[in-house]
Amino acid sequence: MAGSKKAPPAKVRARAAELAQELHAANHAYYLEGGSPISDAQYDAWFRELLALEREYPVLRGPDSPTQRVGAPLPEGTSFAKVAHAVPMLSIESLFEAEQVRDFEGKIRRFLNVPEEELLAFSVEPKFDGVSAALIYEDGELVRGLTRGDGQVGEDILANLRTVRNIPLHLKGDPGDLPSLLEVRGEVLIARDRFEEFNQRRAEEGLPLLANARNATSGALRRNDPAEVARYPLEFYSYSAPRVEGGSVQPETQSALFEALTAWGLPMSGYQEVAQGIEACLQYHARIEAARDEIPFEMDGIVAKLDRFDLRQRLGRTARATRWQYAHKFAPREEISTLLAIEVQVGAKGRLTPRAHVAPVNVGGVVVRHTTLHNEDNVQKLNLHPGDRVFLKRAGDVIPQITGVAQAAQGSAPEDWEERRPESLLDAESALRPGVIAGYGQAFVMPDECPACGTPVVRSGKYVTCPNVRGCLPQRMGRTIHFAARAGIEIESIGEKGVAQLFEAGLISDPADLFTLREEDLLQLDRWGQKSAQNLVRELEQRKSIPFGKFLASLAIPGLGETVGDLLAGHFASWEDLVQADAETLEHIDGLGPKTTAQVLAWFADEQNLEMVERMWAAGVTLVYPSAEDAGTLQGKRVVFTGTLEHTTRAEAKKLVEEAGGKVSSSVSSKTHVLVQGGKPGSKAKKAEELGLEVWDEATFRARVGLPEVDA
């Protein structure tokens, strides 16, 4: 009887163990050794046989069985659960020239006070062009798999990651020696040859071809049905482990960590090395770039990390990136295409930006049809005209850009020139829309009027803006798109086209109107069904509680992004306090310059902006303010250093103050809270005494920021 609870006969148990061993070996050979000892047909036959045995005798179905990689699909209309990263997944500083790399190392040396003659060891590896993921193991069992998300919060795609056959579902080793908690981060990839084979199979099945391996990987991991994900030839390769808790091994270097991960069964690419000194890092970069086409995965550079974890701890991080590693990018791929038109677009903050439309061309695995031209000066510098044959590069293998003219447009336009124009550049009467330069060989001129609303533009240096903040439709739409997008409050149920549709239908006119949308209104629109309408309304309701800093960044205030938003959220106790702030208060916040201060004050001085926010409050939006627990030991204190510190570099001391919630100033004033005095103090000590300020020696400072005592 299927599903019987009776014990399987010894022969059946032995056969199931044999099949599992054979399938595990086949997976290992295919994904880790690049070989295939058996045919696909044989693999499938063994898999079906094991599956049948486990159905008849469920006791055979262990958590690490090859059959247990595919789970049930998500119910229709649901999405992946969002989970906060215990350790943020930060960015890596990108460098492009050898001198930038040497400068990076120089900064590290000065910060750590490492002499020139001492070589710093770096762990180096290729920077694969895949999709980052975090695997979390508890007591050796894989229990969670997260996407990068925005670096702070990811999505739990465990069911999909379980289908990646070289990801161990259970760590190797004695249970008593394994970490009680292990978080491993790495890249999910598809090898070039396996991607081509996969695309060939799709063609044979009548399915559309996928553009490139990275997009295929990203799309696969976002699917709701793990059985479909299992069809993709995905692989995972580890690059870090930010959490290793418990167990008998506690690595102190990246190289030792890689050895431990390998012993626990985590897959490594095999291309990682330890480079002694920055010149060895540069040599590794040159070697890997030369072998770029021989390595089976797409990559866009190498990553170099300080090998020692204690040095990393001292260097710390910025708001967006770690200070102890860098990515040294390869020379970008280059192709040639025809420039079809230059379109002037209006951004969310009113800036007019020229955009190039080119004949579709594959640049490093991505089909490029258009790219930004940044500003009027850049177009003039490149001397671009529709009809030119232009060089296209993907800077860092990510952002396409035009770098020059290969052959200028000459003579008369080709007979089919007008037929080549993208339909998106035409209005309802098939005429070119305002702001489009598409005549063959036509010179580019930035319009004197906004192409969207006809308002005379304003010039400021190399930038041109439309001042019609309220009446210019692209600006109103752009601010709403920004508010709902990842840079804002992250509404996944609607994108740019959806926002545009809501504007056209008259359902919204600014971000505040989003919170008053009703299901019945959405159901009157094309392409909106009951589930999609319910999803949007439900998600908007869930997003009504917004962190203060994120809310500020979502409002598209000129000069105010995520970093400035967090600065203001850490300085002001409430929205009302910020609204009432004056220029003097803002200018005393480290990180805010005079220009940003003026832009922020101008936004808050506009009553219509405040009225829009009031409508959000009326719709039920609330702000989440940083808690007192987030405050450090120097929260809100302004610290000045004088004299020579013996055991801490100035750069490191500044970082420690900022991490403790304080700010470092260069001069003593009545606003100073603490003077930290080292050897041979200068005039600052005398002024601090006159003002009656608190003065600490280096030992006191180290104690206040949590550093250990040092021997005298």
Secondary structure, 3 states (H helix, E strand, C coil): CCCCCCCCCHHHHHHHHHHHHHHHHHHHHHHHCCCCCCCHHHHHHHHHHHHHHHHHCHHHCCCCCHHHHCCCCCCCCCCCCEEECCCCCCEEEEECCHHHHHHHHHHHHHHHCCCCCCCCEEEEEEEECCEEEEEEEECCEEEEEEECCCCCEEEECHHHHCCCCCCCCECCCCCCCCCCEEEEEEEEECCHHHHHHHHHHHHHCCCCCCCCHHHHHHHHHCCCCHHHHCCCCCEEEEEEEEEEECCCCCCCEHHHHHHHHHHCCCCCCCCCEEEECHHHHHHHHHHHHHCCCCCCCCEEEEEEEECEHHHHHHHCECCCEEEEEEEEECCCCEEEEEEEEEEEEECCCCEEEEEEEEEEEEECCEEEEEEECCCHHHHHHHCCCCCCEEEEEEECCCEEEEEEEEECCCCCCCCCCHHHCCHHHECCCCCECCCEECCCCCCCCCCCECCCCCCECEEECCEEECCCCCCCHHHHHHHHHHHHCCCCCCCCCCCHHHHHHHHHCCCCCCHHHHHHCCHHHHCCCCCCCHHHHHHHHHHHHHCCEEEHHHHHHHCCCCCCCHHHHHHHHHHCCCHHHHHCCCHHHHHCCCCCCHHHHHHHHHHHHCHHHHHHHHHHHHCCCEEECCCHHHCCCCCCCEEEEECECCCCCHHHHHHHHHHCCCEEECCCCCCCCEEEECECCCHHHHHHHHHCCEEEEHHHHHHHCCCCCCCC
